Amino acid sequence: MNSSRLVNGIMDAQSWPPAEVKTESFYVLTLSDVNNKNLSTTANPGAVRYIQWIWIIVGKDIAPGSKVRGANRGDRFVIQQTMEAELLCGLYPKYTEKKSWAMNSSGLWLGTSKTPPEFINWSFSKILKKVDKGSGLVYGTASVELVDMFDQIPA
């Protein structure tokens, strides 16, 4: 596992791709929010949020200088399997505590628990991948549904 792998961006799906895409990195795209009356209370509306994790793998050629690049990117499969495992571990146990975030004077983000604690839950991920045969690039995605209660509507 690569515990140092970064999430390089959280953005609206309409903004994808950014000017520079870092390969072998995760990006989070927000697809849509759907208000859900079964999750809502009078003071707190609830919603299902659809997000998609996305990544691109280039791979390294196993025969440098070869004209057959697509088939020669020999470590693509191992990198893909590693990234899938990292994502599945990161999404376990399918919930997290909701916190308020603020940056301190040192530039570090600090999370503060809500009182009483609130949680965000999500579904199992649906992982898909596509290999571009011409270039050898691997495009990976994992779709997830988040269930969230919005912050209380002020009186």
Buried (B, 14 or more C-beta within 10 A) or exposed (E): EEEEBEEBBEBEBEEEEEEEBEEBBBBBBBBEBEEBEEBBEEEBBBBBBBBBBBBBBBBEBEEEEEEEBBEBBEBBBEBBEBBBEBBEEBBEEEEEEBBEEEEEEEEEEEEEEEEEEBEBEBBEBEBEBEBEEEEBBBEBBBBBBBBBBBEEEEE
